[in-house]
Amino acid sequence: MIIAWVPAERGLAKHECSADQIPDRAVWIDLVDPTKDEELLTEKRLGLDLPTRAEMQEIEASSRLYREGNAVYMTATLLSKTETDAPEITAVTFILTPERMVTIRYAEPWSFRIFATRAPKSGITSAEQAFSVLLDTTVERLADLLELVQVELESISQRIFRRRGVNKQVELQRILTRIGTCGGILGKVRESLLDKNRLITFSESAAADWLSPESRTRLKAIQHDIAVLSDHASFNSGKINFLLDATLGMINIGVNEQMKRLSWIMVAVMWPTLVSGFFAMNVMLPFPQHEAHWPFYLCILLAFGPLLAGAWWYWRGQRHRAH
């Protein structure tokens, strides 16, 4: 699908068209999951060499950022499905010329969808304005994701350190999963921020001969926002590591408590068995015949007396620890 955005009275007007019907006045041409025929016809219509989907997946900087003639080619990583707990990274190519901007994508990033709703009233009249506003919208979404991660981490922190309940271990395992989800989202956000900073730096230098001062100022402002968000992402990354260590520590404490209880059960079973087995041996007891009942009471005392004393000591220690 090919979408052409043409300057209108208050912004950009949307036109869905074929490759041979692209308006000459279009300042932004958005190729959404284009077919091979659409790519070839668009290349012929615009006189540009469009990268294929395989070429967009290249990781070398020379393959992602370069200039051919007056066209600046930039392939960036954007996040899609950001409304879910598992956002995905997708490659989007920006081709910026003095007359128009061309984007090639095979997904629906949030920033494109929001920009499409704002474009009719955005006041955009040129390709470089559309490029800077689209980048600003992308960074805005990354900031929203960082805020959501921070809120989730605050909730996780309160759940970890509140008073333990009966199902605390099960809850800690669920918290561990949530921490992993936050860490995955944060890693993708940091990667995307780094990529946008590199893209802006390259665009300023590659299009230095025709980029307007207004666009340069806006790109500098976006770079400043990226730097602030990167610091915020680093802070959240440290908090994730802290909460991860705290959660694992709490789980280990719970496991140690369970092992302690298991040890007490083993002692409770083995000690009475040992005492009763000793007194059950067929040997001459050192007691008079008329006092034959004393060995029974002595066996009971030796079997359960230490256990009761130990249970009282353990219960007392637990009360002091709770207070």
N, C-alpha and C positions, 0 to 999 in steps of 0.2 A: 504494500500500500504506500502511496506517495501523497504526502500532505504538503501543500504550498501555503505559506503565510505571506499575505500581501498587505502593504501599508494601507490603512483605512483612516477614517476621520479621527478616531481616538486611540488607535493602536494597530493591531494586526488582525486581518480577516482570514479565516480558515477556508481552504479550498482543497477538496479531495479530487485528484486528477490522475491522469496517466502520464507517462514520461514525455510523450510528444505534445502534451497540453499544459506544460508547466508555464505559468505566466512569466513574462519577462521582468515584471516589477517585483517578483517574489524576493524577499530578503532572507527567508528561511525556508529551506526545503527539507522536510523530515521523511526519510525513508524507513518505514516500519516493516521489518521482516521482508525485505525486497526479494523478488525472484531474480533468477539469472537474466531473464529478458528485461526486467525493469532496470537492473543495474546497467546493462549494455545500452539501453535506450537513453537512460539518464546521462551516462558518460558522453554519448554522442550529442545529446541536447545541450549539456553544460560545458563540454570540452574539458572534463576532469577525469582523472584516473581513479575510480573508486576502489578502495581496498575490499577484498573478499572477506568472508567471515573467518576463514582460516588465518588470513593475514592480520585480522584484528586481534587474534588470540596470541600473537607474538609478544614476548616479554622483553625483548631487547629495546633499549631506548631509541636506537636508530630506526627501528621498525614502527615505533609508536609515535614518535615526534620528529617530523621533518617538513621541509618546504620544497615545493616544486613550482617554480615561476612565482606568481602572486598568490598561490594557494598554500595555506598552512595546514598541515595534516596533524591531528592530535587525537590519539586514542586513549580514552580514560576508562577507569573502572567505576561504575555506579552501582548502587544497591537497588535491587528490586524486591518485591514482596516484603517491604519493611513493616507492613501491618501485622505480620506474623512473628512468631518466636524464632524463625529460621530464615532471615533475609539472605538473598543470594546476590553474588557479585556477577555483573554482566558488563561486557565491553561495549562502549559506545564511541564511535568515531565522529569527531568534529572536523569539518573542512571549512576554514574561514578564508574568505576572499574579500576584497574591498566592496564588492557588489552584493554578496550573499553569503549565508552560512548553510552548509549541508550537514545533516546528521544522519548517521546510519546506525540502527539499533535493531536488536532481536528480542527485546523485552520491553516492559512498560514500567520504567522507574517512576517513583512518586513525583519527582521534580518535573518531569515532562508532563504528567497529568495535571499538576497544579498550574504549571506555567501556561498550559493550553487554556485553562479557565481564566487566567489573568491577562493573557495577551490582548484580547479585544479592547481592554481599557488601560493598557500599560503605557501608551504614548510612544511606543517603539517605532522608529522610522528607518533604522539601518541594521545591517547584519551584525556589526560589532556591538551595538546595543543589545540585540537579541542574545548574543553570545555571553555578554557580561551578566545580564539579568538571569539567564538560564543557569549559569554557574552560581550566582547568588542564591537562587532557589534551591539548588542542590546542596549547598553548604547549610542553608536554613534547615533542610530536612535532616542533615547529619547532626545539627545542634539539637533538634527534637529527639533524635535517637539517644544522644548522650544524656539528655534530661530524663528520658524514660529509664535508662540504665541506672542513673543516680537514684531515682525514686525507688526502683526495685532493690537496689543495694541497701538503702536505708531500711526498707521493710525487712530484708533478710537479716540485717544487723540486729534489729529489735527481736526477731524470732529466735536468733541464736542465743542471745544473752539473757532472755527472760527466764523466770523460774522454771525448772525442769518439771515435766509431767510424766504420766505413765507411758505415753507413746513418744517420748522424746527422741529415741533412736530412729524411729521411723520418720519422724519429722526432719531430723538432721539429714537423713538420706535424701529426702525430697529437696531440702535446702541445697544440698550439694549439687543436685541436678540444676537447680535454678542459678546457682553461681556459675556453673559451666555454660549455661545459656547466655548469661550476661557477658561472660568472658568472650564467647564466640562473637556476639554482636559488637562488643567493644573493639575486638581485633579487626573486624571488617570496617568499622567506622574509621579507625586510625589509618588503615591502609588506604581508604578512600580519601581521607584528608591529605595524606602525603602525596597521593597521586594528583589531587587538584592543585596543590601548591606547585608541583613540578610543571603541570600543564599551564598554569598562569605565567610562571616565570618564562617558559618557552615562548608562549604567545606574545609576551611583551617584547622579547628580543627578535623573534622571527618576523613579526609584523610591525617592526619599529618605523618603517618608512611610510606607512599609511594609517597607523592606529592614531585616533584622535586623542588629544589631552584629556577630554572628559572620560573616555573609555579607560585610559591609563589610570586615572584617579580612582575610578570604580574598581578596577582590578586590584589596585593597591589596597583599597578598603577590604576587599574580599580576602586578600592574603593576610591582612591583620586579623580578621575574624578566624581564619584557619589557624593562625598561630595561637590565638586564645583558646580555641577549641582543642587544639593539640595538647596544650598544658592541662586543660580540664580532663582530657582523655587519659593523660598520664596519671593524674591524681586518682581517677576511678580505677585505673589498672592496679595501682598500689593498694587501693581499698579492697579490690577483688582478691589479691594475694593474701591480705590480712584476714579477710573473712574465710578464705579457703583454709588457711592454717588454723583459724579458730574452730571451724567446723570439724576438721579432722581431729583437732585436739579434744573436742567434746565427744566425738565418736570413740576415741581411744579411752577417754575417761569412763564412758559407759561400758566399753568392753572390759576394762579393768574391774569395774564394779561387778559385772557378771562373773568374771573369773574368781573374784573374791567370794561371791556367794557359792559358786561351785566348789571352791576349796573348803568352805564351811560344811557343805553337804557331805563332801568326802570324809572330812574329819568326824562328822556326826555319825556316819555309818561305820567307819573303820574302828573308832575307839570303843564303842559298846561291843562290837563284834570281838575285838581283841580281849576285852575284860571278861565277857561272858564265856569265850572260848577257854580262857585260862581257868576259870572257876568250874568249868564243866569237865576238866580233865579228871581221870580216875586216879586221884592221889589222896594220900592221908592229909586231911585238913588239920591245921594246928588249933582246933577248938574242941572243947569237951562235947560229949554226945548230947548232953542236955541243953547245950547252947548251939545246936546245929542250925538254928534259924539265922544266926548272925552272919554267916557267909553270904546269904542271899541279900541282906541289907547292905553289906559291904560292897557286893557286886553292883547293886543299884547306885550306891553313892559314887563309886569309882567310875561308873559308866556315864552317868548323867550329870554329876556334879561339875566337872570341868566344862561340859558343854553349856550348862546354864550360866556358869560364870563367864565364859567366853561370849555367849549371846548377849548377856547384860553389858559387857564391856563394848561390844560392837554397836549395840543400840545407843549407848551413851555417847560414843564417838560420833555417830551419825547425827544425833541431836545437836551436839556442839558445832558440827560442820554446817548444819542447816541454819543455825543462828549466826 
